């Protein structure tokens, strides 16, 4: 049970990180810095890939779709 709680806390942490990179990427995109917005997202992806968390990967792929629109 303690391990499940820790896992849930990790998922919440990584979702917060995904949200941070999403907002920063959107801000950079709004400022006309498309290349920087994508590099910010790539930085986050490298962090998330280490954890192999499917939920976070899904969130990140959704962020890519929004940034590419």
mmCIF file as Biopython writes it, N, C-alpha, C and O atoms, coordinates in Angstrom:
data_model
#
loop_
_atom_site.group_PDB
_atom_site.id
_atom_site.type_symbol
_atom_site.label_atom_id
_atom_site.label_alt_id
_atom_site.label_comp_id
_atom_site.label_asym_id
_atom_site.label_entity_id
_atom_site.label_seq_id
_atom_site.pdbx_PDB_ins_code
_atom_site.Cartn_x
_atom_site.Cartn_y
_atom_site.Cartn_z
_atom_site.occupancy
_atom_site.B_iso_or_equiv
_atom_site.auth_seq_id
_atom_site.auth_asym_id
_atom_site.pdbx_PDB_model_num
ATOM 1   N N  . UNK A ? 1  ? 0.824  -1.188 0.000   1.0 0.0 1  A 1 
ATOM 2   C CA . UNK A ? 1  ? 0.000  0.000  0.000   1.0 0.0 1  A 1 
ATOM 3   C C  . UNK A ? 1  ? 0.870  1.254  0.000   1.0 0.0 1  A 1 
ATOM 4   O O  . UNK A ? 1  ? 0.589  2.212  -0.721  1.0 0.0 1  A 1 
ATOM 5   N N  . UNK A ? 2  ? 1.917  1.244  0.803   1.0 0.0 2  A 1 
ATOM 6   C CA . UNK A ? 2  ? 2.814  2.394  0.849   1.0 0.0 2  A 1 
ATOM 7   C C  . UNK A ? 2  ? 3.484  2.607  -0.514  1.0 0.0 2  A 1 
ATOM 8   O O  . UNK A ? 2  ? 3.700  3.742  -0.939  1.0 0.0 2  A 1 
ATOM 9   N N  . UNK A ? 3  ? 3.805  1.509  -1.185  1.0 0.0 3  A 1 
ATOM 10  C CA . UNK A ? 3  ? 4.431  1.597  -2.504  1.0 0.0 3  A 1 
ATOM 11  C C  . UNK A ? 3  ? 3.463  2.195  -3.524  1.0 0.0 3  A 1 
ATOM 12  O O  . UNK A ? 3  ? 3.872  2.983  -4.377  1.0 0.0 3  A 1 
ATOM 13  N N  . UNK A ? 4  ? 2.174  1.823  -3.441  1.0 0.0 4  A 1 
ATOM 14  C CA . UNK A ? 4  ? 1.166  2.377  -4.342  1.0 0.0 4  A 1 
ATOM 15  C C  . UNK A ? 4  ? 1.019  3.878  -4.131  1.0 0.0 4  A 1 
ATOM 16  O O  . UNK A ? 4  ? 0.902  4.633  -5.096  1.0 0.0 4  A 1 
ATOM 17  N N  . UNK A ? 5  ? 1.025  4.309  -2.885  1.0 0.0 5  A 1 
ATOM 18  C CA . UNK A ? 5  ? 0.916  5.728  -2.576  1.0 0.0 5  A 1 
ATOM 19  C C  . UNK A ? 5  ? 2.114  6.490  -3.129  1.0 0.0 5  A 1 
ATOM 20  O O  . UNK A ? 5  ? 1.960  7.576  -3.688  1.0 0.0 5  A 1 
ATOM 21  N N  . UNK A ? 6  ? 3.282  5.932  -2.976  1.0 0.0 6  A 1 
ATOM 22  C CA . UNK A ? 6  ? 4.492  6.554  -3.504  1.0 0.0 6  A 1 
ATOM 23  C C  . UNK A ? 6  ? 4.424  6.648  -5.025  1.0 0.0 6  A 1 
ATOM 24  O O  . UNK A ? 6  ? 4.813  7.661  -5.606  1.0 0.0 6  A 1 
ATOM 25  N N  . UNK A ? 7  ? 3.931  5.594  -5.667  1.0 0.0 7  A 1 
ATOM 26  C CA . UNK A ? 7  ? 3.787  5.591  -7.120  1.0 0.0 7  A 1 
ATOM 27  C C  . UNK A ? 7  ? 2.810  6.677  -7.569  1.0 0.0 7  A 1 
ATOM 28  O O  . UNK A ? 7  ? 3.069  7.372  -8.552  1.0 0.0 7  A 1 
ATOM 29  N N  . UNK A ? 8  ? 1.694  6.827  -6.861  1.0 0.0 8  A 1 
ATOM 30  C CA . UNK A ? 8  ? 0.722  7.868  -7.190  1.0 0.0 8  A 1 
ATOM 31  C C  . UNK A ? 8  ? 1.322  9.258  -7.011  1.0 0.0 8  A 1 
ATOM 32  O O  . UNK A ? 8  ? 1.067  10.153 -7.816  1.0 0.0 8  A 1 
ATOM 33  N N  . UNK A ? 9  ? 2.112  9.441  -5.965  1.0 0.0 9  A 1 
ATOM 34  C CA . UNK A ? 9  ? 2.775  10.728 -5.758  1.0 0.0 9  A 1 
ATOM 35  C C  . UNK A ? 9  ? 3.738  11.024 -6.901  1.0 0.0 9  A 1 
ATOM 36  O O  . UNK A ? 9  ? 3.839  12.166 -7.348  1.0 0.0 9  A 1 
ATOM 37  N N  . UNK A ? 10 ? 4.441  10.005 -7.373  1.0 0.0 10 A 1 
ATOM 38  C CA . UNK A ? 10 ? 5.351  10.190 -8.503  1.0 0.0 10 A 1 
ATOM 39  C C  . UNK A ? 10 ? 4.591  10.586 -9.759  1.0 0.0 10 A 1 
ATOM 40  O O  . UNK A ? 10 ? 5.031  11.468 -10.497 1.0 0.0 10 A 1 
ATOM 41  N N  . UNK A ? 11 ? 3.459  9.945  -10.010 1.0 0.0 11 A 1 
ATOM 42  C CA . UNK A ? 11 ? 2.647  10.277 -11.179 1.0 0.0 11 A 1 
ATOM 43  C C  . UNK A ? 11 ? 2.181  11.724 -11.093 1.0 0.0 11 A 1 
ATOM 44  O O  . UNK A ? 11 ? 2.242  12.455 -12.081 1.0 0.0 11 A 1 
ATOM 45  N N  . UNK A ? 12 ? 1.717  12.140 -9.921  1.0 0.0 12 A 1 
ATOM 46  C CA . UNK A ? 12 ? 1.281  13.525 -9.737  1.0 0.0 12 A 1 
ATOM 47  C C  . UNK A ? 12 ? 2.442  14.480 -9.975  1.0 0.0 12 A 1 
ATOM 48  O O  . UNK A ? 12 ? 2.268  15.508 -10.629 1.0 0.0 12 A 1 
ATOM 49  N N  . UNK A ? 13 ? 3.615  14.160 -9.460  1.0 0.0 13 A 1 
ATOM 50  C CA . UNK A ? 13 ? 4.796  15.000 -9.668  1.0 0.0 13 A 1 
ATOM 51  C C  . UNK A ? 13 ? 5.091  15.153 -11.156 1.0 0.0 13 A 1 
ATOM 52  O O  . UNK A ? 13 ? 5.321  16.265 -11.633 1.0 0.0 13 A 1 
ATOM 53  N N  . UNK A ? 14 ? 5.084  14.047 -11.887 1.0 0.0 14 A 1 
ATOM 54  C CA . UNK A ? 14 ? 5.408  14.118 -13.306 1.0 0.0 14 A 1 
ATOM 55  C C  . UNK A ? 14 ? 4.318  14.826 -14.104 1.0 0.0 14 A 1 
ATOM 56  O O  . UNK A ? 14 ? 4.616  15.465 -15.113 1.0 0.0 14 A 1 
ATOM 57  N N  . UNK A ? 15 ? 3.078  14.726 -13.679 1.0 0.0 15 A 1 
ATOM 58  C CA . UNK A ? 15 ? 2.023  15.485 -14.347 1.0 0.0 15 A 1 
ATOM 59  C C  . UNK A ? 15 ? 2.215  16.978 -14.107 1.0 0.0 15 A 1 
ATOM 60  O O  . UNK A ? 15 ? 1.963  17.788 -15.000 1.0 0.0 15 A 1 
ATOM 61  N N  . UNK A ? 16 ? 2.657  17.345 -12.914 1.0 0.0 16 A 1 
ATOM 62  C CA . UNK A ? 16 ? 2.960  18.752 -12.648 1.0 0.0 16 A 1 
ATOM 63  C C  . UNK A ? 16 ? 4.100  19.217 -13.538 1.0 0.0 16 A 1 
ATOM 64  O O  . UNK A ? 16 ? 4.066  20.326 -14.070 1.0 0.0 16 A 1 
ATOM 65  N N  . UNK A ? 17 ? 5.107  18.372 -13.700 1.0 0.0 17 A 1 
ATOM 66  C CA . UNK A ? 17 ? 6.224  18.715 -14.582 1.0 0.0 17 A 1 
ATOM 67  C C  . UNK A ? 17 ? 5.734  18.874 -16.019 1.0 0.0 17 A 1 
ATOM 68  O O  . UNK A ? 17 ? 6.140  19.800 -16.721 1.0 0.0 17 A 1 
ATOM 69  N N  . UNK A ? 18 ? 4.859  17.965 -16.454 1.0 0.0 18 A 1 
ATOM 70  C CA . UNK A ? 18 ? 4.315  18.050 -17.810 1.0 0.0 18 A 1 
ATOM 71  C C  . UNK A ? 18 ? 3.545  19.351 -17.989 1.0 0.0 18 A 1 
ATOM 72  O O  . UNK A ? 18 ? 3.659  20.004 -19.026 1.0 0.0 18 A 1 
ATOM 73  N N  . UNK A ? 19 ? 2.768  19.728 -16.988 1.0 0.0 19 A 1 
ATOM 74  C CA . UNK A ? 19 ? 2.023  20.982 -17.051 1.0 0.0 19 A 1 
ATOM 75  C C  . UNK A ? 19 ? 2.971  22.171 -17.120 1.0 0.0 19 A 1 
ATOM 76  O O  . UNK A ? 19 ? 2.724  23.107 -17.879 1.0 0.0 19 A 1 
ATOM 77  N N  . UNK A ? 20 ? 4.046  22.152 -16.343 1.0 0.0 20 A 1 
ATOM 78  C CA . UNK A ? 20 ? 5.034  23.224 -16.380 1.0 0.0 20 A 1 
ATOM 79  C C  . UNK A ? 20 ? 5.607  23.372 -17.790 1.0 0.0 20 A 1 
ATOM 80  O O  . UNK A ? 20 ? 5.663  24.479 -18.325 1.0 0.0 20 A 1 
ATOM 81  N N  . UNK A ? 21 ? 6.030  22.260 -18.391 1.0 0.0 21 A 1 
ATOM 82  C CA . UNK A ? 21 ? 6.609  22.331 -19.729 1.0 0.0 21 A 1 
ATOM 83  C C  . UNK A ? 21 ? 5.567  22.756 -20.760 1.0 0.0 21 A 1 
ATOM 84  O O  . UNK A ? 21 ? 5.894  23.454 -21.721 1.0 0.0 21 A 1 
ATOM 85  N N  . UNK A ? 22 ? 4.315  22.341 -20.566 1.0 0.0 22 A 1 
ATOM 86  C CA . UNK A ? 22 ? 3.237  22.760 -21.464 1.0 0.0 22 A 1 
ATOM 87  C C  . UNK A ? 22 ? 3.059  24.273 -21.410 1.0 0.0 22 A 1 
ATOM 88  O O  . UNK A ? 22 ? 3.031  24.939 -22.445 1.0 0.0 22 A 1 
ATOM 89  N N  . UNK A ? 23 ? 2.941  24.811 -20.202 1.0 0.0 23 A 1 
ATOM 90  C CA . UNK A ? 23 ? 2.728  26.253 -20.064 1.0 0.0 23 A 1 
ATOM 91  C C  . UNK A ? 23 ? 3.927  27.055 -20.559 1.0 0.0 23 A 1 
ATOM 92  O O  . UNK A ? 23 ? 3.760  28.075 -21.228 1.0 0.0 23 A 1 
ATOM 93  N N  . UNK A ? 24 ? 5.114  26.605 -20.239 1.0 0.0 24 A 1 
ATOM 94  C CA . UNK A ? 24 ? 6.316  27.302 -20.708 1.0 0.0 24 A 1 
ATOM 95  C C  . UNK A ? 24 ? 6.401  27.231 -22.233 1.0 0.0 24 A 1 
ATOM 96  O O  . UNK A ? 24 ? 6.738  28.217 -22.888 1.0 0.0 24 A 1 
ATOM 97  N N  . UNK A ? 25 ? 6.098  26.072 -22.788 1.0 0.0 25 A 1 
ATOM 98  C CA . UNK A ? 25 ? 6.111  25.915 -24.242 1.0 0.0 25 A 1 
ATOM 99  C C  . UNK A ? 25 ? 5.080  26.802 -24.917 1.0 0.0 25 A 1 
ATOM 100 O O  . UNK A ? 25 ? 5.361  27.411 -25.949 1.0 0.0 25 A 1 
ATOM 101 N N  . UNK A ? 26 ? 3.876  26.880 -24.334 1.0 0.0 26 A 1 
ATOM 102 C CA . UNK A ? 26 ? 2.828  27.744 -24.896 1.0 0.0 26 A 1 
ATOM 103 C C  . UNK A ? 26 ? 3.238  29.209 -24.827 1.0 0.0 26 A 1 
ATOM 104 O O  . UNK A ? 26 ? 2.996  29.962 -25.770 1.0 0.0 26 A 1 
ATOM 105 N N  . UNK A ? 27 ? 3.853  29.621 -23.728 1.0 0.0 27 A 1 
ATOM 106 C CA . UNK A ? 27 ? 4.309  31.000 -23.591 1.0 0.0 27 A 1 
ATOM 107 C C  . UNK A ? 27 ? 5.369  31.318 -24.645 1.0 0.0 27 A 1 
ATOM 108 O O  . UNK A ? 27 ? 5.299  32.352 -25.309 1.0 0.0 27 A 1 
ATOM 109 N N  . UNK A ? 28 ? 6.339  30.435 -24.795 1.0 0.0 28 A 1 
ATOM 110 C CA . UNK A ? 28 ? 7.377  30.649 -25.803 1.0 0.0 28 A 1 
ATOM 111 C C  . UNK A ? 28 ? 6.780  30.682 -27.207 1.0 0.0 28 A 1 
ATOM 112 O O  . UNK A ? 28 ? 7.205  31.474 -28.048 1.0 0.0 28 A 1 
ATOM 113 N N  . UNK A ? 29 ? 5.801  29.827 -27.457 1.0 0.0 29 A 1 
ATOM 114 C CA . UNK A ? 29 ? 5.143  29.802 -28.758 1.0 0.0 29 A 1 
ATOM 115 C C  . UNK A ? 29 ? 4.402  31.113 -29.009 1.0 0.0 29 A 1 
ATOM 116 O O  . UNK A ? 29 ? 4.448  31.658 -30.112 1.0 0.0 29 A 1 
ATOM 117 N N  . UNK A ? 30 ? 3.721  31.614 -27.980 1.0 0.0 30 A 1 
ATOM 118 C CA . UNK A ? 30 ? 2.998  32.884 -28.104 1.0 0.0 30 A 1 
ATOM 119 C C  . UNK A ? 30 ? 3.950  34.049 -28.364 1.0 0.0 30 A 1 
ATOM 120 O O  . UNK A ? 30 ? 3.584  35.030 -29.012 1.0 0.0 30 A 1 
ATOM 121 N N  . UNK A ? 31 ? 5.161  33.930 -27.860 1.0 0.0 31 A 1 
ATOM 122 C CA . UNK A ? 31 ? 6.165  34.971 -28.074 1.0 0.0 31 A 1 
ATOM 123 C C  . UNK A ? 31 ? 6.889  34.800 -29.409 1.0 0.0 31 A 1 
ATOM 124 O O  . UNK A ? 31 ? 7.805  35.559 -29.726 1.0 0.0 31 A 1 
ATOM 125 N N  . UNK A ? 32 ? 6.478  33.806 -30.183 1.0 0.0 32 A 1 
ATOM 126 C CA . UNK A ? 32 ? 7.080  33.578 -31.490 1.0 0.0 32 A 1 
ATOM 127 C C  . UNK A ? 32 ? 8.354  32.759 -31.448 1.0 0.0 32 A 1 
ATOM 128 O O  . UNK A ? 32 ? 9.118  32.760 -32.413 1.0 0.0 32 A 1 
ATOM 129 N N  . UNK A ? 33 ? 8.592  32.074 -30.375 1.0 0.0 33 A 1 
ATOM 130 C CA . UNK A ? 33 ? 9.812  31.274 -30.194 1.0 0.0 33 A 1 
ATOM 131 C C  . UNK A ? 33 ? 9.493  29.792 -30.369 1.0 0.0 33 A 1 
ATOM 132 O O  . UNK A ? 33 ? 9.637  29.005 -29.435 1.0 0.0 33 A 1 
ATOM 133 N N  . UNK A ? 34 ? 9.057  29.418 -31.574 1.0 0.0 34 A 1 
ATOM 134 C CA . UNK A ? 34 ? 8.632  28.036 -31.802 1.0 0.0 34 A 1 
ATOM 135 C C  . UNK A ? 34 ? 9.762  27.036 -31.531 1.0 0.0 34 A 1 
ATOM 136 O O  . UNK A ? 34 ? 9.531  25.991 -30.924 1.0 0.0 34 A 1 
ATOM 137 N N  . UNK A ? 35 ? 10.974 27.352 -31.975 1.0 0.0 35 A 1 
ATOM 138 C CA . UNK A ? 35 ? 12.097 26.430 -31.769 1.0 0.0 35 A 1 
ATOM 139 C C  . UNK A ? 35 ? 12.381 26.238 -30.278 1.0 0.0 35 A 1 
ATOM 140 O O  . UNK A ? 35 ? 12.621 25.119 -29.825 1.0 0.0 35 A 1 
ATOM 141 N N  . UNK A ? 36 ? 12.351 27.335 -29.522 1.0 0.0 36 A 1 
ATOM 142 C CA . UNK A ? 36 ? 12.595 27.231 -28.079 1.0 0.0 36 A 1 
ATOM 143 C C  . UNK A ? 36 ? 11.477 26.462 -27.385 1.0 0.0 36 A 1 
ATOM 144 O O  . UNK A ? 36 ? 11.723 25.721 -26.432 1.0 0.0 36 A 1 
ATOM 145 N N  . UNK A ? 37 ? 10.242 26.641 -27.867 1.0 0.0 37 A 1 
ATOM 146 C CA . UNK A ? 37 ? 9.132  25.924 -27.236 1.0 0.0 37 A 1 
ATOM 147 C C  . UNK A ? 37 ? 9.304  24.421 -27.415 1.0 0.0 37 A 1 
ATOM 148 O O  . UNK A ? 37 ? 9.033  23.648 -26.496 1.0 0.0 37 A 1 
ATOM 149 N N  . UNK A ? 38 ? 9.753  24.006 -28.594 1.0 0.0 38 A 1 
ATOM 150 C CA . UNK A ? 38 ? 9.969  22.579 -28.829 1.0 0.0 38 A 1 
ATOM 151 C C  . UNK A ? 38 ? 11.159 22.061 -28.030 1.0 0.0 38 A 1 
ATOM 152 O O  . UNK A ? 38 ? 11.123 20.932 -27.541 1.0 0.0 38 A 1 
ATOM 153 N N  . UNK A ? 39 ? 12.217 22.865 -27.888 1.0 0.0 39 A 1 
ATOM 154 C CA . UNK A ? 39 ? 13.373 22.395 -27.111 1.0 0.0 39 A 1 
ATOM 155 C C  . UNK A ? 39 ? 13.011 22.270 -25.629 1.0 0.0 39 A 1 
ATOM 156 O O  . UNK A ? 39 ? 13.518 21.388 -24.936 1.0 0.0 39 A 1 
ATOM 157 N N  . UNK A ? 40 ? 12.136 23.154 -25.149 1.0 0.0 40 A 1 
ATOM 158 C CA . UNK A ? 40 ? 11.659 23.053 -23.769 1.0 0.0 40 A 1 
ATOM 159 C C  . UNK A ? 40 ? 10.909 21.744 -23.573 1.0 0.0 40 A 1 
ATOM 160 O O  . UNK A ? 40 ? 11.080 21.056 -22.566 1.0 0.0 40 A 1 
ATOM 161 N N  . UNK A ? 41 ? 10.088 21.418 -24.537 1.0 0.0 41 A 1 
ATOM 162 C CA . UNK A ? 41 ? 9.336  20.172 -24.466 1.0 0.0 41 A 1 
ATOM 163 C C  . UNK A ? 41 ? 10.260 18.958 -24.548 1.0 0.0 41 A 1 
ATOM 164 O O  . UNK A ? 41 ? 10.056 17.970 -23.844 1.0 0.0 41 A 1 
ATOM 165 N N  . UNK A ? 42 ? 11.267 19.033 -25.401 1.0 0.0 42 A 1 
ATOM 166 C CA . UNK A ? 42 ? 12.237 17.934 -25.500 1.0 0.0 42 A 1 
ATOM 167 C C  . UNK A ? 42 ? 12.954 17.716 -24.169 1.0 0.0 42 A 1 
ATOM 168 O O  . UNK A ? 42 ? 13.207 16.579 -23.771 1.0 0.0 42 A 1 
ATOM 169 N N  . UNK A ? 43 ? 13.274 18.792 -23.497 1.0 0.0 43 A 1 
ATOM 170 C CA . UNK A ? 43 ? 13.933 18.701 -22.191 1.0 0.0 43 A 1 
ATOM 171 C C  . UNK A ? 43 ? 13.058 17.911 -21.214 1.0 0.0 43 A 1 
ATOM 172 O O  . UNK A ? 43 ? 13.547 17.053 -20.480 1.0 0.0 43 A 1 
ATOM 173 N N  . UNK A ? 44 ? 11.784 18.208 -21.220 1.0 0.0 44 A 1 
ATOM 174 C CA . UNK A ? 44 ? 10.856 17.483 -20.371 1.0 0.0 44 A 1 
ATOM 175 C C  . UNK A ? 44 ? 10.714 16.027 -20.767 1.0 0.0 44 A 1 
ATOM 176 O O  . UNK A ? 44 ? 10.613 15.150 -19.909 1.0 0.0 44 A 1 
ATOM 177 N N  . UNK A ? 45 ? 10.706 15.766 -22.068 1.0 0.0 45 A 1 
ATOM 178 C CA . UNK A ? 45 ? 10.581 14.386 -22.536 1.0 0.0 45 A 1 
ATOM 179 C C  . UNK A ? 45 ? 11.742 13.528 -22.064 1.0 0.0 45 A 1 
ATOM 180 O O  . UNK A ? 45 ? 11.550 12.370 -21.692 1.0 0.0 45 A 1 
ATOM 181 N N  . UNK A ? 46 ? 12.936 14.085 -22.077 1.0 0.0 46 A 1 
ATOM 182 C CA . UNK A ? 46 ? 14.091 13.312 -21.608 1.0 0.0 46 A 1 
ATOM 183 C C  . UNK A ? 46 ? 13.919 12.929 -20.143 1.0 0.0 46 A 1 
ATOM 184 O O  . UNK A ? 46 ? 14.275 11.821 -19.742 1.0 0.0 46 A 1 
ATOM 185 N N  . UNK A ? 47 ? 13.381 13.829 -19.357 1.0 0.0 47 A 1 
ATOM 186 C CA . UNK A ? 47 ? 13.121 13.545 -17.948 1.0 0.0 47 A 1 
ATOM 187 C C  . UNK A ? 47 ? 12.080 12.434 -17.810 1.0 0.0 47 A 1 
ATOM 188 O O  . UNK A ? 47 ? 12.262 11.504 -17.025 1.0 0.0 47 A 1 
ATOM 189 N N  . UNK A ? 48 ? 11.000 12.531 -18.566 1.0 0.0 48 A 1 
ATOM 190 C CA . UNK A ? 48 ? 9.913  11.573 -18.438 1.0 0.0 48 A 1 
ATOM 191 C C  . UNK A ? 48 ? 10.284 10.209 -18.986 1.0 0.0 48 A 1 
ATOM 192 O O  . UNK A ? 48 ? 9.826  9.192  -18.466 1.0 0.0 48 A 1 
ATOM 193 N N  . UNK A ? 49 ? 11.106 10.167 -20.028 1.0 0.0 49 A 1 
ATOM 194 C CA . UNK A ? 49 ? 11.500 8.881  -20.606 1.0 0.0 49 A 1 
ATOM 195 C C  . UNK A ? 49 ? 12.217 8.011  -19.586 1.0 0.0 49 A 1 
ATOM 196 O O  . UNK A ? 49 ? 12.122 6.785  -19.649 1.0 0.0 49 A 1 
ATOM 197 N N  . UNK A ? 50 ? 12.926 8.617  -18.657 1.0 0.0 50 A 1 
ATOM 198 C CA . UNK A ? 50 ? 13.640 7.849  -17.641 1.0 0.0 50 A 1 
ATOM 199 C C  . UNK A ? 50 ? 12.670 7.062  -16.764 1.0 0.0 50 A 1 
ATOM 200 O O  . UNK A ? 50 ? 13.013 5.989  -16.267 1.0 0.0 50 A 1 
ATOM 201 N N  . UNK A ? 51 ? 11.493 7.574  -16.577 1.0 0.0 51 A 1 
ATOM 202 C CA . UNK A ? 51 ? 10.523 6.934  -15.693 1.0 0.0 51 A 1 
ATOM 203 C C  . UNK A ? 51 ? 9.633  5.924  -16.411 1.0 0.0 51 A 1 
ATOM 204 O O  . UNK A ? 51 ? 8.988  5.103  -15.760 1.0 0.0 51 A 1 
ATOM 205 N N  . UNK A ? 52 ? 9.589  5.969  -17.726 1.0 0.0 52 A 1 
ATOM 206 C CA . UNK A ? 52 ? 8.759  5.044  -18.499 1.0 0.0 52 A 1 
ATOM 207 C C  . UNK A ? 52 ? 7.309  5.039  -18.014 1.0 0.0 52 A 1 
ATOM 208 O O  . UNK A ? 52 ? 6.704  3.977  -17.868 1.0 0.0 52 A 1 
ATOM 209 N N  . UNK A ? 53 ? 6.771  6.192  -17.774 1.0 0.0 53 A 1 
ATOM 210 C CA . UNK A ? 53 ? 5.412  6.307  -17.264 1.0 0.0 53 A 1 
ATOM 211 C C  . UNK A ? 53 ? 4.462  6.569  -18.432 1.0 0.0 53 A 1 
ATOM 212 O O  . UNK A ? 53 ? 4.544  7.618  -19.071 1.0 0.0 53 A 1 
ATOM 213 N N  . UNK A ? 54 ? 3.575  5.637  -18.711 1.0 0.0 54 A 1 
ATOM 214 C CA . UNK A ? 54 ? 2.686  5.748  -19.865 1.0 0.0 54 A 1 
ATOM 215 C C  . UNK A ? 54 ? 1.745  6.943  -19.767 1.0 0.0 54 A 1 
ATOM 216 O O  . UNK A ? 54 ? 1.469  7.595  -20.774 1.0 0.0 54 A 1 
ATOM 217 N N  . UNK A ? 55 ? 1.256  7.234  -18.584 1.0 0.0 55 A 1 
ATOM 218 C CA . UNK A ? 55 ? 0.352  8.369  -18.429 1.0 0.0 55 A 1 
ATOM 219 C C  . UNK A ? 55 ? 1.054  9.676  -18.777 1.0 0.0 55 A 1 
ATOM 220 O O  . UNK A ? 55 ? 0.483  10.537 -19.448 1.0 0.0 55 A 1 
ATOM 221 N N  . UNK A ? 56 ? 2.265  9.815  -18.329 1.0 0.0 56 A 1 
ATOM 222 C CA . UNK A ? 56 ? 3.027  11.025 -18.618 1.0 0.0 56 A 1 
ATOM 223 C C  . UNK A ? 56 ? 3.339  11.099 -20.104 1.0 0.0 56 A 1 
ATOM 224 O O  . UNK A ? 56 ? 3.248  12.174 -20.698 1.0 0.0 56 A 1 
ATOM 225 N N  . UNK A ? 57 ? 3.704  9.981  -20.712 1.0 0.0 57 A 1 
ATOM 226 C CA . UNK A ? 57 ? 3.988  9.967  -22.140 1.0 0.0 57 A 1 
ATOM 227 C C  . UNK A ? 57 ? 2.754  10.380 -22.936 1.0 0.0 57 A 1 
ATOM 228 O O  . UNK A ? 57 ? 2.867  11.089 -23.936 1.0 0.0 57 A 1 
ATOM 229 N N  . UNK A ? 58 ? 1.580  9.939  -22.497 1.0 0.0 58 A 1 
ATOM 230 C CA . UNK A ? 58 ? 0.343  10.328 -23.165 1.0 0.0 58 A 1 
ATOM 231 C C  . UNK A ? 58 ? 0.123  11.836 -23.019 1.0 0.0 58 A 1 
ATOM 232 O O  . UNK A ? 58 ? -0.264 12.506 -23.977 1.0 0.0 58 A 1 
ATOM 233 N N  . UNK A ? 59 ? 0.369  12.362 -21.830 1.0 0.0 59 A 1 
ATOM 234 C CA . UNK A ? 59 ? 0.233  13.795 -21.588 1.0 0.0 59 A 1 
ATOM 235 C C  . UNK A ? 59 ? 1.191  14.572 -22.478 1.0 0.0 59 A 1 
ATOM 236 O O  . UNK A ? 59 ? 0.809  15.578 -23.074 1.0 0.0 59 A 1 
ATOM 237 N N  . UNK A ? 60 ? 2.428  14.110 -22.569 1.0 0.0 60 A 1 
ATOM 238 C CA . UNK A ? 60 ? 3.425  14.785 -23.392 1.0 0.0 60 A 1 
ATOM 239 C C  . UNK A ? 60 ? 3.031  14.740 -24.866 1.0 0.0 60 A 1 
ATOM 240 O O  . UNK A ? 60 ? 3.200  15.734 -25.572 1.0 0.0 60 A 1 
ATOM 241 N N  . UNK A ? 61 ? 2.515  13.619 -25.342 1.0 0.0 61 A 1 
ATOM 242 C CA . UNK A ? 61 ? 2.114  13.548 -26.750 1.0 0.0 61 A 1 
ATOM 243 C C  . UNK A ? 61 ? 0.960  14.508 -27.020 1.0 0.0 61 A 1 
ATOM 244 O O  . UNK A ? 61 ? 0.874  15.081 -28.106 1.0 0.0 61 A 1 
ATOM 245 N N  . UNK A ? 62 ? 0.075  14.687 -26.044 1.0 0.0 62 A 1 
ATOM 246 C CA . UNK A ? 62 ? -0.998 15.671 -26.190 1.0 0.0 62 A 1 
ATOM 247 C C  . UNK A ? 62 ? -0.432 17.081 -26.258 1.0 0.0 62 A 1 
ATOM 248 O O  . UNK A ? 62 ? -0.939 17.925 -26.997 1.0 0.0 62 A 1 
ATOM 249 N N  . UNK A ? 63 ? 0.615  17.335 -25.489 1.0 0.0 63 A 1 
ATOM 250 C CA . UNK A ? 63 ? 1.257  18.645 -25.520 1.0 0.0 63 A 1 
ATOM 251 C C  . UNK A ? 63 ? 1.853  18.897 -26.901 1.0 0.0 63 A 1 
ATOM 252 O O  . UNK A ? 63 ? 1.723  19.997 -27.439 1.0 0.0 63 A 1 
ATOM 253 N N  . UNK A ? 64 ? 2.502  17.897 -27.478 1.0 0.0 64 A 1 
ATOM 254 C CA . UNK A ? 64 ? 3.057  18.046 -28.823 1.0 0.0 64 A 1 
ATOM 255 C C  . UNK A ? 64 ? 1.970  18.439 -29.813 1.0 0.0 64 A 1 
ATOM 256 O O  . UNK A ? 64 ? 2.175  19.326 -30.642 1.0 0.0 64 A 1 
ATOM 257 N N  . UNK A ? 65 ? 0.814  17.784 -29.731 1.0 0.0 65 A 1 
ATOM 258 C CA . UNK A ? 65 ? -0.280 18.084 -30.646 1.0 0.0 65 A 1 
ATOM 259 C C  . UNK A ? 65 ? -0.715 19.538 -30.520 1.0 0.0 65 A 1 
ATOM 260 O O  . UNK A ? 65 ? -0.963 20.203 -31.527 1.0 0.0 65 A 1 
ATOM 261 N N  . UNK A ? 66 ? -0.809 20.031 -29.299 1.0 0.0 66 A 1 
ATOM 262 C CA . UNK A ? 66 ? -1.225 21.419 -29.080 1.0 0.0 66 A 1 
ATOM 263 C C  . UNK A ? 66 ? -0.180 22.383 -29.616 1.0 0.0 66 A 1 
ATOM 264 O O  . UNK A ? 66 ? -0.521 23.365 -30.274 1.0 0.0 66 A 1 
ATOM 265 N N  . UNK A ? 67 ? 1.084  22.113 -29.342 1.0 0.0 67 A 1 
ATOM 266 C CA . UNK A ? 67 ? 2.147  23.013 -29.798 1.0 0.0 67 A 1 
ATOM 267 C C  . UNK A ? 67 ? 2.275  23.029 -31.313 1.0 0.0 67 A 1 
ATOM 268 O O  . UNK A ? 67 ? 2.641  24.051 -31.894 1.0 0.0 67 A 1 
ATOM 269 N N  . UNK A ? 68 ? 1.979  21.916 -31.951 1.0 0.0 68 A 1 
ATOM 270 C CA . UNK A ? 68 ? 2.111  21.856 -33.405 1.0 0.0 68 A 1 
ATOM 271 C C  . UNK A ? 68 ? 0.937  22.497 -34.128 1.0 0.0 68 A 1 
ATOM 272 O O  . UNK A ? 68 ? 1.023  22.753 -35.330 1.0 0.0 68 A 1 
ATOM 273 N N  . UNK A ? 69 ? -0.157 22.763 -33.423 1.0 0.0 69 A 1 
ATOM 274 C CA . UNK A ? 69 ? -1.330 23.398 -34.059 1.0 0.0 69 A 1 
ATOM 275 C C  . UNK A ? 69 ? -1.102 24.845 -34.374 1.0 0.0 69 A 1 
ATOM 276 O O  . UNK A ? 69 ? -1.992 25.508 -34.906 1.0 0.0 69 A 1 
#
